[in-house]
């Protein structure tokens, strides 16, 4: 099976890097299978029947009610792809305490607990971001360093209350068929499971009752082959495929709130309204269109692909990119809409081993880098700003300055919305300093 990216659209190759987008590649390869939300369902039961091309028009303000389908077929047959690539035991990684309301097929709105804009424990004028060093993914060392990060933030008692239900959004992009010159995906462009394991254990210690690892995976093998099934068993976490509404009857509609940019409401799996705490665990890397992809950009993977494509022949969220040259302004603003519809309470960025020059192996300029860092914060804007600075970029630069060569800087947009600050002078960095760990990345 060919892998797919949530993060690329079909466009002409860049004259410098001659990058080929995955969207263009996908159109030539035909349909492929998508993994499922596992809760007593097998992964060969794929996502809902593709919708007509009129479901999402490439307009700036679509009708939010048009993206909600009435039901999801119960048949394991999917019109998106004739077959699936993996059939893992659905009970092996699913905690037995997912309890959706079986009589409710569509919640009217999601009202998530708001994320703080300034970290408790820091001075009133400064957000706090922690940096820790580790050269590799040794389990014991990674846990020690993640613990040091959380301690540097003043602990997580203000975030995790006893009995909390917590979702951890990881970055598993592209499917499993892509490879970067023999370098494992988890040591280059996707979140390493040992980072998630360490955080999950510590959140359990802090009082979390249930853990859900969530991602709109292209295929269930992304969870299986990249070590997530085994890891999830170890921390008693449920693996959820956000491309599917199961075990619910349908998706939920999440309001963005006042001053929304592109979408007034966004379509999510109901699990995202049932949780108490939402955590983004991303990979520190460049992105061809958005410049950088950290904890805020990671939320692109919350949206089910089939609900955000311009036609049934697309295998990516093409409506997020729009048509012609809309992506420059549209995609960064959708990142902000997503972050307001589902606010982040805690960000953790895996920068131990990463990539420069792009977000995945479909970019010819991609190369592995080894910054040897982990970065955490309770405000995603400040956390992503520090990660961008660690990569050698100015987090306040604007298109067309690097790394924001092809789109507006979503961190500047977030700052203007008062979601947090990307001004380094307004951020208190604890642990290692930015200067001590800075590694100059090549932009995509």
KAKA-V38406 format. One record per pair of residues at least 4 apart in sequence whose ideal C-beta (glycine too) atoms are under 6 Angstrom apart, sorted by the first residue. I is the first residue (numbers start at 1). J is the second residue. D is the distance in whole Angstrom. If there is no record, write none. Layout:
i;j;d
I;J;D
I;J;D
//
This chain:
i;j;d
1;32;6
1;85;4
2;29;5
2;177;5
3;174;4
3;175;2
3;176;6
3;177;4
3;178;5
4;26;6
4;175;5
4;218;4
4;315;5
5;22;4
5;173;5
5;174;5
5;360;5
6;173;5
6;300;6
6;301;5
7;173;6
7;359;5
8;21;4
8;22;4
8;23;5
9;21;6
9;23;5
9;321;4
10;21;5
10;23;4
10;24;4
11;21;6
13;18;5
13;19;6
13;20;6
14;19;5
17;365;4
19;363;5
19;364;6
22;26;6
22;362;4
23;316;5
26;315;4
31;80;6
31;81;5
32;81;5
33;46;6
33;81;4
33;84;4
33;85;6
33;219;6
34;46;5
34;47;5
34;243;5
35;43;5
35;217;5
35;219;5
35;220;4
35;241;4
36;41;6
36;43;5
36;45;5
36;241;5
36;244;5
37;240;5
37;241;5
37;244;4
37;246;4
38;90;4
38;94;5
38;239;6
39;94;6
39;98;5
39;246;6
39;247;4
41;45;5
41;90;6
41;246;5
42;90;5
43;84;6
43;86;6
43;220;4
44;76;5
44;84;4
44;87;6
45;76;4
46;78;3
46;80;6
47;243;5
47;244;5
47;306;5
48;69;6
48;72;5
48;306;6
49;73;6
49;79;5
50;79;6
50;80;6
50;306;6
50;312;4
51;55;4
53;311;4
56;62;6
56;319;4
58;310;6
58;322;5
58;323;5
60;262;6
64;264;5
64;265;3
67;267;5
67;307;5
72;245;5
85;219;5
85;221;5
86;220;5
86;221;4
86;224;6
88;220;6
88;224;5
93;229;5
93;232;4
93;233;6
93;239;5
94;238;5
95;236;6
95;238;4
97;210;6
98;238;6
100;247;5
100;248;5
105;249;3
105;250;5
106;250;5
107;252;4
107;273;6
109;255;5
110;252;5
110;254;4
110;273;4
112;342;6
112;343;6
114;343;6
115;343;4
115;344;5
115;345;5
116;378;6
117;379;6
117;420;5
118;127;6
119;127;5
119;128;4
119;378;4
119;379;6
120;158;5
121;154;3
122;126;5
122;128;4
122;428;5
126;428;4
127;379;5
127;382;4
127;421;6
127;427;5
128;153;6
128;428;5
129;377;4
129;382;5
129;383;5
129;386;4
129;427;6
129;429;6
130;149;4
130;152;4
130;153;5
130;376;5
130;430;5
130;431;5
131;373;6
131;375;5
131;431;5
131;432;4
132;145;4
132;148;5
132;149;5
132;374;5
132;431;5
133;372;6
133;373;6
133;432;6
134;141;5
134;145;5
134;352;6
135;372;5
137;142;6
137;192;5
137;194;4
139;194;6
142;194;5
142;198;5
143;198;4
145;374;6
146;198;4
146;199;6
149;376;4
150;156;6
152;430;4
152;431;5
156;160;5
156;206;5
159;277;6
159;345;5
159;346;6
160;164;5
160;203;6
160;206;4
160;207;5
160;208;6
160;277;6
162;207;4
163;209;5
164;208;5
164;276;4
164;277;5
165;210;4
165;275;5
165;276;5
166;203;6
166;208;5
166;211;5
166;277;4
167;212;5
167;214;5
167;275;5
167;278;5
168;213;5
168;279;5
168;281;6
169;214;5
169;280;5
169;298;6
170;191;4
170;196;6
170;215;5
170;281;5
171;190;6
171;191;5
171;282;5
171;283;5
171;298;5
172;190;5
172;215;5
172;217;6
172;222;5
173;360;6
174;178;5
174;360;5
175;218;4
175;219;5
176;221;5
176;222;6
176;225;5
178;361;4
180;188;5
180;361;5
180;366;6
183;187;6
183;188;5
183;368;5
185;190;5
186;190;6
186;192;5
186;226;5
187;353;4
188;355;5
188;368;5
189;355;5
189;360;5
191;281;5
191;283;5
191;350;5
192;350;5
193;197;6
193;227;4
193;228;5
193;231;4
195;350;5
196;200;6
196;281;6
197;231;5
199;348;6
200;211;5
200;235;4
200;237;6
201;235;6
203;208;4
204;208;5
211;237;4
212;238;5
212;240;5
212;271;6
213;232;6
213;237;5
213;239;5
214;240;4
214;242;5
215;301;5
216;242;4
216;243;4
216;301;5
217;222;4
217;241;5
221;225;5
222;226;6
223;228;4
223;229;6
223;239;5
224;229;5
227;231;6
228;232;6
232;237;4
232;239;5
240;271;6
242;269;5
242;302;6
243;304;5
243;305;6
245;250;5
245;251;5
245;269;6
248;270;4
251;267;5
252;268;5
252;270;5
252;273;6
253;265;5
254;266;5
254;268;5
254;341;4
255;265;5
256;260;4
256;337;5
256;340;5
256;341;5
257;340;5
260;264;5
260;337;6
261;333;4
261;336;6
261;337;5
262;333;5
262;334;5
262;337;6
263;337;5
266;341;5
267;307;5
268;272;5
268;302;6
272;342;6
277;345;5
278;344;6
278;345;6
279;346;5
280;295;4
280;298;5
280;344;5
280;347;5
281;348;5
282;294;5
282;295;5
282;298;4
282;349;5
283;350;5
283;354;6
284;349;5
284;351;4
284;354;5
284;387;5
285;293;6
285;354;5
285;355;5
285;359;6
286;356;6
286;358;6
286;403;6
286;441;6
286;443;6
286;444;4
287;291;6
287;292;6
287;293;4
287;359;5
287;444;6
288;358;6
288;444;4
289;327;6
289;331;6
289;406;5
289;407;5
290;297;5
290;407;6
291;403;4
291;404;4
292;388;5
292;403;6
293;297;4
293;359;6
294;349;5
294;384;4
294;387;5
295;347;4
295;380;5
295;383;6
295;384;6
296;335;6
296;339;5
296;380;5
296;384;5
297;335;6
299;338;4
299;339;6
303;308;5
303;317;6
305;317;6
308;317;4
308;319;5
308;320;6
309;314;4
309;318;5
310;314;6
310;318;4
310;319;5
314;318;4
320;331;6
320;334;5
321;327;4
321;331;6
322;326;3
322;327;6
322;330;5
326;330;4
327;331;5
328;407;5
329;408;6
331;407;6
332;407;5
332;408;5
332;410;4
332;413;6
335;410;5
336;413;5
344;380;4
346;378;6
347;377;5
347;380;5
347;383;4
348;376;5
349;375;4
349;387;5
351;371;5
351;373;4
352;372;6
353;370;5
354;369;6
355;366;5
355;368;6
356;367;6
356;369;5
356;441;4
356;442;5
357;365;4
357;366;5
357;367;5
357;442;5
357;444;6
358;363;3
358;365;6
358;366;4
358;444;4
361;366;6
371;439;4
373;437;5
375;386;6
375;387;5
377;382;5
377;383;3
379;420;4
380;384;6
381;414;4
381;419;5
381;420;3
381;422;6
382;420;5
382;421;6
382;427;5
385;395;4
385;411;6
385;422;4
388;393;5
388;395;4
389;395;6
389;434;5
390;434;6
390;437;6
390;438;6
391;441;4
392;438;6
392;440;4
392;441;6
393;403;5
395;411;5
395;422;4
396;422;6
397;401;4
398;409;5
399;404;5
399;408;5
400;405;6
402;443;5
403;443;4
404;409;5
405;443;6
411;422;4
414;419;4
415;421;6
415;422;5
421;426;4
429;434;6
432;436;5
432;437;5
434;438;6
//
